[in-house]
Amino acid sequence: MSVNIGNIDLGVFPLLLAPMEDVSDPPFRFVCKQNGVDMMYTEFISSEGLIRDAAKSRQKLDIFEYERPIGIQIFGSDIDTMREATEIASQAGPDLIDINYGCPVKNVACRGAGASLLQDVVKMTAMTKAVVEATHLPVTVKTRLGWDDNTKNVYEVAERLQDVGIQALSIHGRTRSQMYKGQADWHLIREVKRNPRIRIPIFGNGDVDSVEKAAAWRMEYDVDGIMIGRAAIGYPWIFREIKHFFQTGEYLAGPTTAERVAVCRTHLQKSVEWKGEKTGIFEMRRHYANYFKGIPHFKEYRMKLVSLTDIADIHNVLDEISEQFELEVA
């Protein structure tokens, strides 16, 4: 049975790409889309930045037809500002608006935004209602289990936000105080999904980094789909591998070195096209180690890649990698 968000048909048990700051930009989204992800989001965008017309915030509104369905994710601490930012984001033409109530980092949460709203469910509900009323698009939310171990309130949050009109909820299986440490706990995500009052899709997020986990947790925790974040960085093939297993019950071979090089080239090309050559090359540096993780004695090549400033030189090094490591890397 297909999972739907408003009139968006995501198919049976969709795989979502989590919004990640400084990662899930259009170049990264392109290579994930090529590998079968069903739904993606922009990096989270400051509502204050949008209404101030800040260049960085505005650039994050860039979306492309091949990315659909795609959501624009916004965050903020002021209800009126979030309402206005929703109107601006809606004009960029996404398929939905997503609210970030999960970011745990200090400069977001300690300013009353992101996961901080888990400490004030009344304000969170009012803010969500304002966003829902400010757009014709479906509104979804990404959040965490709670602020800390003593205040795991996502069960209540899910009911309240559904009541004011959200159409899907993604839950990261950690509290804010955990940040990204320890193991994600999906048991409470399952309780939310099994709540007879909940009618909207519930997506689980946190620690899904293999075909085995995706398959096991799909069965164990009853979620409608899985959101994958860090495991896709440098390994967009995770989406196609999970889908292949779901469809056939068989494992798909991992990418060869040639495939890794080809996708890295594509990512680099898209990065330069979108950001310009200087910035595109510089910001691509954070991805090389991940693309070639597991290749023995790769440090020498990584050091070259992160020091080069000419795109032709980078392609020459990628040629060397492809020639030097011809065997498949699982």
Secondary structure, DSSP 4 states (H G I P E B T S, - for coil): ---EETTEE--SS-EEEPP-TTTSSHHHHHHHHHTT-SBEEPPPEEHHHHHTT-HHHHHTT---GGG-SEEEEEE-S-HHHHHHHHHHHHHT--SEEEEEE----HHHHTTT-GGGGGG-HHHHHHHHHHHHHT-SS-EEEEEES-SSTT---HHHHHHHHHHTT---EEEESS-TTTTT-S----HHHHHHHH-TT--S-EEEESS--SHHHHHHHHHHH--SEEEE-GGGTT-THHHHHHHHHHHHSSPPPPPBHHHHHHHHHHHHHHHHHHH-HHHHHHHHGGGHHHHTTT-TT-HHHHHHHTT---HHHHHHHHHHHHHH--SB--
